[in-house]
Amino acid sequence: LMRALRDFNLPKMVDDDVVVFLGLLKDLFREVYDSMPRKRDDAFEDLVRGVAAEANLQPTDYFVQNVVDLQDVLDTRHCVFCLGSSGCNKTEAWRTLARAWTQGGVRGTTTLRDINPKAVTPNELYGYVN
């Protein structure tokens, strides 16, 4: 339960909230907090590092974790907004993730298209339940 709460929520939080959230988890799950490492996919992280290096990016641990976090969020949601100041890996994170998905072959070829959200209705953009 603790791992699910941590791994599901951390990628969506801003840095200021992470400290508070981890403190709450540590208080609630005192016995297992330190012995519960984050679930990692080493093969995918190596793929991300390779894809980033091919794109002449520096595959730092921080950047790789951004890409992994983006994938974790997309595994549970169909729509994601990447917010942040200039130069904080937003564009390169999703581009690298798309290249990694294509190279990894697990999710097929990934195609990216920019759209103007004002040119379509909200139901066309996000879908709707009938």
C-alpha positions in Angstrom: 0.0 0.0 0.0 2.8 2.4 0.9 4.7 1.7 -2.3 1.5 2.2 -4.4 0.8 5.5 -2.7 4.3 6.8 -3.1 5.0 5.6 -6.6 1.6 6.6 -8.0 1.6 10.1 -6.5 5.2 11.3 -6.5 5.5 11.9 -10.3 2.6 14.3 -10.2 3.8 16.4 -7.3 5.8 19.6 -7.3 9.0 19.6 -5.3 7.6 21.6 -2.4 4.9 19.1 -1.8 7.1 16.0 -2.0 8.8 16.7 1.3 5.5 17.0 3.1 4.1 13.9 1.4 7.1 11.8 2.1 7.0 12.9 5.8 3.3 11.8 6.0 4.2 8.4 4.5 7.1 8.0 6.9 4.7 8.7 9.8 2.1 6.3 8.6 4.4 3.5 7.5 7.2 3.8 10.0 8.1 0.1 10.1 8.5 -0.4 6.3 9.3 3.1 5.0 13.1 2.6 4.9 13.0 -1.0 3.7 10.7 -0.3 0.7 12.7 0.8 -2.3 11.1 2.4 -5.4 10.2 -0.1 -8.1 12.6 0.3 -11.0 12.8 -1.0 -14.5 16.5 -1.0 -15.2 16.1 -2.1 -18.8 13.8 0.8 -19.6 16.1 3.2 -17.8 19.0 2.0 -19.9 16.9 2.4 -23.0 16.1 6.0 -22.0 19.8 6.7 -21.4 20.6 5.3 -24.9 17.9 7.3 -26.6 18.9 10.5 -24.8 22.6 10.0 -25.8 21.6 9.5 -29.4 19.7 12.8 -29.3 22.8 14.5 -27.9 21.2 15.0 -24.5 23.0 14.4 -21.2 21.3 11.3 -19.7 21.6 12.4 -16.1 19.8 10.5 -13.3 17.4 13.5 -12.9 16.5 13.5 -16.6 16.0 9.7 -16.8 13.8 9.9 -13.7 11.7 12.7 -15.4 11.1 10.4 -18.3 10.3 7.4 -16.1 7.9 9.5 -14.1 6.2 10.7 -17.2 5.7 7.1 -18.3 4.3 6.1 -14.9 1.8 8.9 -15.1 0.8 8.0 -18.6 0.3 4.4 -17.6 -2.5 5.5 -15.3 -3.9 8.5 -17.2 -4.8 9.2 -20.8 -4.0 12.8 -20.7 -1.0 14.6 -19.1 0.0 18.3 -19.0 3.7 19.0 -18.5 4.0 22.2 -16.6 7.1 24.1 -15.5 9.5 26.9 -16.2 11.7 27.1 -19.3 14.5 24.6 -19.5 13.1 22.1 -17.0 13.0 19.1 -19.4 9.3 19.2 -20.4 9.7 18.9 -24.2 12.8 16.7 -24.2 11.2 14.3 -21.6 8.2 13.5 -23.8 10.2 13.4 -26.9 12.7 11.0 -25.3 9.8 8.9 -24.0 8.3 8.7 -27.5 11.6 7.6 -29.0 12.1 5.1 -26.2 8.7 3.6 -26.8 9.4 3.3 -30.5 12.9 1.8 -30.1 11.8 -0.5 -27.3 9.1 -2.0 -29.6 6.7 -2.8 -26.8 4.3 0.0 -27.6 4.8 0.1 -31.4 5.7 3.2 -33.3 4.9 6.4 -31.5 3.6 9.3 -33.6 3.6 12.8 -32.2 1.4 15.6 -33.5 1.0 19.1 -32.2 -2.5 20.4 -32.2 -4.1 23.7 -31.3 -6.5 22.9 -28.4 -8.6 25.9 -29.3 -9.3 24.3 -32.8 -11.3 21.4 -31.3 -14.0 21.0 -28.7 -13.2 19.7 -25.2 -15.1 16.5 -26.0 -13.0 16.0 -29.2 -9.8 16.7 -27.2 -10.4 14.7 -24.1 -13.2 12.3 -25.0 -16.6 12.0 -23.3 -18.8 9.4 -21.7 -22.1 8.9 -23.4 
